[in-house]
Amino acid sequence: MESKAAKDTAQISLRQVAYRRFKEALFSGRIKPGDFLSQREIVELLGVPLGPVREALKSLESEGIATLLPKRGIRIIRIEKEDFAKAIEARKLIEGEAAAQFAAHGPDEAIADLERQTREFKEEFGATDRHDDAIFREKNRVDFLLHDTMMAFLDNTILSHAFQLATEHVRIFRLNIFANDRVFELPAIEEHLAIIEALKDRDPKAARAALEAHLDGVFRRAIPIYGTS
């Protein structure tokens, strides 16, 4: 007979699976901001029993990603321009400090690796007309690598959690515009290289400024498209 502890562990594990699969469905475009999903639809989509799904949805609601409608289902939050701006500002505050700290104290080999991978991506895909799934996956990997490396070096779980929430709100806003989260933006790669140059120069002020300029670029490129949609 399965113990209560084992059942609780299984429940937590399934909740984590449901939570992860929900975000994968959202950022792949299978579900969209503003969508309403019934409980049955959510269970079928995630392939997880209703109990763990409900627990996962509570976490998603606390993160401002979904609104629970009792006995009905959920509605995916639509992040509007004002909230997008707030998420960008939050990231500038958090990541600006991370960039400054990494410029001052980050390992040389980590900075060199960031530059190598970013330049390799630019050389391979910077002039291509291909915008397929493989390119988007690699672009996102290189993109997240810089941000995640600097945040990991900051070594602050509270700020890391806030960074994750702000980043996901930025991604959800972009889903208002694009069909999914697979957007190719060569200017973003150039902005990353500017951040990396400041890291190499061991210039915390320049690293912070380059990071803020990059996030301003993310905002600036999205807003005109959003305004015409």
C-alpha positions as CSV (number, residue, x, y, z in Angstrom):
1,M,0.0,0.0,0.0
2,E,1.4,3.4,-1.0
3,S,2.2,5.6,2.0
4,K,0.8,9.1,2.4
5,A,4.3,10.5,2.0
6,A,4.7,8.7,-1.3
7,K,1.3,10.0,-2.5
8,D,2.2,13.6,-1.5
9,T,5.5,13.3,-3.4
10,A,3.7,12.0,-6.5
11,Q,1.2,14.8,-6.2
12,I,4.0,17.4,-6.0
13,S,5.8,15.8,-9.0
14,L,2.6,15.9,-11.1
15,R,1.9,19.5,-10.1
16,Q,5.4,20.4,-11.4
17,V,4.8,18.5,-14.6
18,A,1.5,20.3,-15.1
19,Y,3.1,23.7,-14.3
20,R,6.0,23.1,-16.8
21,R,3.7,21.8,-19.6
22,F,1.3,24.7,-19.2
23,K,4.2,27.2,-19.8
24,E,5.5,25.2,-22.7
25,A,2.0,25.3,-24.3
26,L,1.7,29.0,-23.7
27,F,5.1,30.0,-25.1
28,S,4.8,27.7,-28.1
29,G,1.5,29.4,-29.1
30,R,-0.7,26.4,-28.4
31,I,-2.7,28.5,-26.0
32,K,-2.8,32.3,-26.1
33,P,-3.2,35.3,-23.9
34,G,-7.0,35.9,-23.4
35,D,-7.9,32.3,-24.0
36,F,-10.5,30.6,-21.8
37,L,-9.9,26.9,-21.0
38,S,-12.3,24.6,-19.2
39,Q,-11.0,22.2,-16.6
40,R,-11.5,19.3,-19.0
41,E,-9.5,21.1,-21.8
42,I,-6.7,21.8,-19.4
43,V,-6.4,18.2,-18.2
44,E,-6.5,17.0,-21.8
45,L,-3.9,19.6,-22.9
46,L,-1.5,18.8,-20.0
47,G,-2.1,15.1,-19.7
48,V,-2.1,15.4,-15.9
49,P,-5.0,14.6,-13.5
50,L,-7.2,17.4,-12.3
51,G,-5.9,17.5,-8.7
52,P,-2.3,18.3,-9.6
53,V,-3.5,20.6,-12.4
54,R,-5.5,22.7,-9.9
55,E,-2.4,23.0,-7.7
56,A,-0.3,24.1,-10.7
57,L,-3.0,26.7,-11.7
58,K,-2.8,28.2,-8.2
59,S,0.9,28.9,-8.8
60,L,0.2,30.3,-12.2
61,E,-2.5,32.6,-10.8
62,S,-0.1,33.8,-8.1
63,E,2.4,34.7,-10.9
64,G,-0.2,36.8,-12.7
65,I,-0.3,34.4,-15.7
66,A,-3.9,33.0,-15.3
67,T,-7.1,33.8,-13.5
68,L,-9.0,30.9,-11.9
69,L,-12.7,30.8,-12.5
70,P,-14.1,28.4,-9.8
71,K,-15.7,25.2,-11.2
72,R,-15.2,26.6,-14.8
73,G,-11.6,26.8,-15.7
74,I,-9.1,29.5,-16.3
75,R,-8.5,32.6,-18.4
76,I,-5.0,33.3,-19.6
77,I,-3.9,36.9,-18.7
78,R,-3.4,39.3,-21.5
79,I,-0.4,41.5,-20.6
80,E,-1.1,45.0,-21.9
81,K,1.3,47.8,-22.8
82,E,1.4,49.4,-19.3
83,D,2.2,46.1,-17.6
84,F,4.8,45.3,-20.3
85,A,6.5,48.6,-19.5
86,K,6.5,47.7,-15.8
87,A,8.0,44.3,-16.5
88,I,10.8,45.9,-18.6
89,E,11.5,48.4,-15.9
90,A,11.7,45.6,-13.3
91,R,14.2,43.7,-15.5
92,K,16.3,46.9,-16.0
93,L,16.6,47.3,-12.2
94,I,17.4,43.7,-11.5
95,E,19.5,42.8,-14.5
96,G,21.3,46.2,-14.4
97,E,22.7,45.2,-11.0
98,A,23.5,41.7,-12.2
99,A,25.4,43.1,-15.3
100,A,27.3,45.5,-13.1
101,Q,28.3,42.8,-10.6
102,F,29.3,40.4,-13.4
103,A,31.4,43.1,-15.1
104,A,33.2,43.7,-11.8
105,H,33.7,40.1,-10.6
106,G,32.5,37.6,-13.2
107,P,35.0,34.9,-14.3
108,D,37.0,35.7,-17.4
109,E,36.3,32.3,-18.9
110,A,32.5,32.8,-18.5
111,I,32.7,36.1,-20.3
112,A,34.8,34.6,-23.1
113,D,32.3,31.8,-23.5
114,L,29.4,34.2,-23.8
115,E,31.2,36.1,-26.5
116,R,32.2,33.0,-28.4
117,Q,28.7,31.6,-28.5
118,T,27.0,34.9,-29.3
119,R,29.5,35.6,-32.2
120,E,29.1,32.1,-33.5
121,F,25.4,32.5,-33.6
122,K,25.7,35.9,-35.4
123,E,28.2,34.5,-38.0
124,E,26.0,31.4,-38.7
125,F,22.6,33.0,-38.8
126,G,23.0,36.8,-38.9
127,A,22.7,37.1,-42.7
128,T,20.3,34.2,-43.3
129,D,16.8,34.5,-44.5
130,R,15.9,31.3,-42.7
131,H,13.7,31.8,-39.7
132,D,12.8,28.2,-38.9
133,D,12.4,26.4,-35.5
134,A,16.0,25.4,-35.3
135,I,17.2,29.0,-35.6
136,F,14.6,30.2,-33.0
137,R,15.7,27.5,-30.6
138,E,19.3,28.4,-30.9
139,K,18.6,32.2,-30.8
140,N,16.6,31.7,-27.6
141,R,19.3,29.5,-26.1
142,V,22.0,32.1,-26.7
143,D,19.7,34.9,-25.6
144,F,18.8,33.3,-22.3
145,L,22.4,32.2,-21.8
146,L,23.6,35.8,-21.2
147,H,20.7,36.8,-19.0
148,D,20.7,33.6,-17.0
149,T,24.5,33.6,-16.5
150,M,24.5,37.1,-15.1
151,M,21.5,36.4,-12.8
152,A,23.1,33.2,-11.5
153,F,26.2,35.1,-10.6
154,L,24.1,37.6,-8.6
155,D,23.2,34.5,-6.4
156,N,20.0,36.0,-5.0
157,T,17.0,33.7,-5.1
158,I,14.5,36.5,-4.4
159,L,15.8,38.6,-7.2
160,S,16.0,35.6,-9.5
161,H,12.4,34.8,-8.9
162,A,11.4,38.4,-9.6
163,F,13.5,38.3,-12.8
164,Q,11.8,35.1,-14.0
165,L,8.3,36.6,-13.4
166,A,9.2,39.9,-15.2
167,T,10.8,37.9,-18.1
168,E,7.7,35.8,-18.5
169,H,5.4,38.8,-18.5
170,V,7.5,40.3,-21.3
171,R,7.2,37.0,-23.2
172,I,3.4,36.9,-22.7
173,F,3.1,40.5,-24.0
174,R,5.0,39.5,-27.1
175,L,2.4,36.8,-27.7
176,N,-0.1,39.5,-28.2
177,I,1.8,40.4,-31.3
178,F,3.5,37.2,-32.5
179,A,2.0,33.7,-33.0
180,N,4.5,32.2,-30.6
181,D,7.6,33.1,-28.7
182,R,9.9,32.2,-31.6
183,V,10.9,35.7,-32.7
184,F,14.2,36.4,-34.6
185,E,15.6,39.8,-33.7
186,L,19.2,40.4,-35.0
187,P,19.4,43.8,-33.2
188,A,19.0,41.9,-29.9
189,I,22.2,39.9,-30.7
190,E,24.1,43.1,-31.5
191,E,22.9,44.5,-28.2
192,H,24.1,41.4,-26.4
193,L,27.5,41.9,-27.9
194,A,27.6,45.5,-26.6
195,I,26.8,44.1,-23.1
196,I,29.6,41.6,-23.5
197,E,32.1,44.2,-24.6
198,A,31.4,46.1,-21.4
199,L,31.8,42.9,-19.4
200,K,35.2,42.3,-21.1
201,D,36.2,45.9,-20.3
202,R,35.3,45.3,-16.6
203,D,33.2,48.4,-16.7
204,P,30.1,48.0,-14.4
205,K,28.6,51.4,-15.4
206,A,28.9,50.6,-19.1
207,A,27.5,47.1,-18.6
208,R,24.5,48.4,-16.7
209,A,23.9,51.0,-19.4
210,A,24.3,48.5,-22.3
211,L,21.8,46.1,-20.5
212,E,19.3,48.9,-20.1
213,A,19.7,49.9,-23.7
214,H,19.1,46.3,-24.8
215,L,15.8,46.2,-22.8
216,D,14.8,49.6,-24.1
217,G,15.3,48.0,-27.6
218,V,13.1,45.1,-26.7
219,F,10.3,47.5,-25.7
220,R,10.8,49.8,-28.7
221,R,10.7,47.0,-31.2
222,A,7.5,45.6,-29.8
223,I,5.4,48.7,-29.2
224,P,5.0,50.0,-32.8
225,I,3.9,46.5,-33.9
226,Y,1.5,46.2,-31.0
227,G,0.0,49.6,-31.8
228,T,-0.9,48.5,-35.3
229,S,-2.4,45.2,-34.4
